[in-house]
């Protein structure tokens, strides 16, 4: 019985830790509805669009 209690508490604490971790890292952002033109751009992103999406700029 004690083993079940320890396992349940460990699973609960682990899942709560993952919940707080994902919240702080921004994984819980709400979804954004895209129209057809945005879907086409995201399917074949150019360098400029990729930089805007990721926030990374490549130095040339």
PEVEN-V902756 format. One record per backbone hydrogen bond with DSSP energy under -1.0 kcal/mol. CO is the residue of the C=O (numbers start at 1). NH is the residue of the N-H. E is the energy in kcal/mol with one decimal. If there is no record, write none. Layout:
BEGIN
<<CO NH E> <CO NH E>>
END
This chain:
BEGIN
<<1 5 -2.0> <2 6 -2.6> <3 7 -2.5> <4 8 -2.5> <5 9 -2.6> <6 10 -2.5> <7 11 -2.6> <8 12 -2.4> <9 13 -2.9> <10 14 -2.5> <11 15 -2.5> <12 16 -2.2> <13 17 -2.2> <14 18 -2.2> <15 19 -2.1> <16 20 -2.3> <17 21 -2.4> <18 22 -2.7> <19 23 -1.8> <20 24 -2.1> <21 25 -1.9> <22 27 -2.0> <26 29 -1.0> <35 39 -2.0> <36 40 -2.1> <37 41 -1.9> <38 42 -2.3> <39 43 -1.8> <40 44 -1.6> <46 50 -2.5> <47 51 -2.1> <48 52 -1.8> <49 53 -2.4> <50 54 -2.5> <51 55 -2.4>>
END
